[in-house]
Amino acid sequence: MQKILGYMRRAIRTYDMIQDGDKIAVCLSGGKDSITLLKGLKQLETYFDKNFKIIAISVNPRFFIF
């Protein structure tokens, strides 16, 4: 997870993705990518140099397999 957090911090700083006071919604489908993103942002929320809030939104994609 530390390696992923390093990539996230670098991308956030390089592309100036988060500003002070931002509210970030993460859409959760239950897959490993959205859960990893949520967990990483939640960890960054505690010690990142910008103040931001995370909110999780649960989504049911309703895939039907016949």
Long-range contacts (C-beta under 8 A, 24 or more apart in sequence): 1-39, 1-40, 1-43, 4-36, 4-40, 5-40, 5-43, 5-44, 8-40, 8-41, 8-44, 9-44, 9-48, 12-44, 12-48, 18-48, 18-50, 18-52, 19-50, 19-52, 20-50, 20-51, 20-52, 21-51, 21-52, 22-50, 22-52, 22-53, 23-52, 23-53, 23-55, 24-52, 24-53, 24-54, 24-55, 25-55, 25-56, 25-57, 26-54, 26-55, 26-56, 26-57, 27-57, 27-59, 28-56, 28-57, 28-58, 28-59, 29-59, 29-61
